[in-house]
Amino acid sequence: MPTKIDSPNAVAQHQPDFGDATDYGNIAAEHFIMTKGTDLSSLLEGLEDDLCQSPHWGYVVSGTLTVTYADGNEETDESGDLFYWPPGHTVRADEDTDFVLFSPQHEHGEVLDHVQQKMGESS
């Protein structure tokens, strides 16, 4: 991420054109911790294309995630990475991972409700 201010007491990094949430309304801030090997694919079954249909903007605090998109492309996001995940994806943790998401509240709320329901079915 480009450094905008670099002084002995503060560093500010600024990433322009990171994403546009214009048509999504309220945004929720979310913090996730996933253990190594956690794969959300089975919990997303039943959603459109069996994938999360909410976009996310985020930051990996620690660990590594692999995101798989509807077209089969994958991306790896690691400690210190900023990311944008468009709708139509699933996620797995390749290591114990701590990350932050900023997501459209309504769209991702529906996905989280679905995941909770699926988790209840498997207990």
ChimeraX attribute file (.defattr): number of C-alpha atoms within 10 A of each C-alpha:
attribute: neighborCount
match mode: 1-to-1
recipient: residues
	/A:1	11
	/A:2	9
	/A:3	10
	/A:4	10
	/A:5	10
	/A:6	10
	/A:7	7
	/A:8	5
	/A:9	5
	/A:10	7
	/A:11	10
	/A:12	11
	/A:13	11
	/A:14	11
	/A:15	11
	/A:16	8
	/A:17	6
	/A:18	10
	/A:19	14
	/A:20	8
	/A:21	13
	/A:22	7
	/A:23	7
	/A:24	14
	/A:25	11
	/A:26	12
	/A:27	16
	/A:28	14
	/A:29	13
	/A:30	13
	/A:31	12
	/A:32	11
	/A:33	14
	/A:34	19
	/A:35	14
	/A:36	15
	/A:37	12
	/A:38	15
	/A:39	18
	/A:40	17
	/A:41	15
	/A:42	13
	/A:43	21
	/A:44	22
	/A:45	15
	/A:46	12
	/A:47	15
	/A:48	10
	/A:49	12
	/A:50	16
	/A:51	23
	/A:52	29
	/A:53	20
	/A:54	20
	/A:55	20
	/A:56	24
	/A:57	19
	/A:58	19
	/A:59	20
	/A:60	20
	/A:61	18
	/A:62	17
	/A:63	20
	/A:64	22
	/A:65	26
	/A:66	17
	/A:67	17
	/A:68	19
	/A:69	18
	/A:70	14
	/A:71	8
	/A:72	8
	/A:73	9
	/A:74	14
	/A:75	13
	/A:76	15
	/A:77	21
	/A:78	21
	/A:79	15
	/A:80	14
	/A:81	15
	/A:82	18
	/A:83	18
	/A:84	14
	/A:85	21
	/A:86	14
	/A:87	15
	/A:88	18
	/A:89	24
	/A:90	22
	/A:91	20
	/A:92	20
	/A:93	22
	/A:94	19
	/A:95	17
	/A:96	15
	/A:97	21
	/A:98	20
	/A:99	23
	/A:100	17
	/A:101	21
	/A:102	17
	/A:103	22
	/A:104	20
	/A:105	16
	/A:106	14
	/A:107	18
	/A:108	19
	/A:109	14
	/A:110	15
	/A:111	18
	/A:112	14
	/A:113	11
	/A:114	17
	/A:115	20
	/A:116	12
	/A:117	12
	/A:118	16
	/A:119	12
	/A:120	9
	/A:121	8
	/A:122	7
	/A:123	5
